[in-house]
Amino acid sequence: MEELDDRSLKIIIDSNPGDFAIYQLAQGKLSSLYASEGLAELSGMSQQEYDDLTEADASAVIMKADLPEVKKRIAQMMKDATDADFAYRIMHKTLGHIWVHARGRLIGMRNGYPVLLVSYSR
């Protein structure tokens, strides 16, 4: 699997339209390497509110009841080296929660940990 440096991540970011994020999975935590502004908008939050909520763990925005299934899907995606395609609920500032459709794939490694590209739609 390719080791991703900052330049590689910038190329990926610049070539992807829409609402997406690049995450690194390390020590059971999902860290945002990049989250498009559209994710904050999708959740009804300002960019600062979204960043504050997801700073320690990007999965903080996922509804707790849906988190085990999301983790299972991510683990399966990495194990099988296949794309993931699933729906789950995220917190929304004014609506309580909304359903999102996520499509993800393993795109490389960074410092020995897997890096995932996930695109979102409603």
Buried (B, 14 or more C-beta within 10 A) or exposed (E): EEEBEEEBBEEBBEEBEEBBBBBBBBEEEBBBBBBBEBBBEBBBBEEEEBBEBBEEBBBBBBBEEBBEEBBEBBEEBBEEEEEBEBEBBBBBEEEEBBEBEBBBBBBBBBEEEBBBBBBBEE
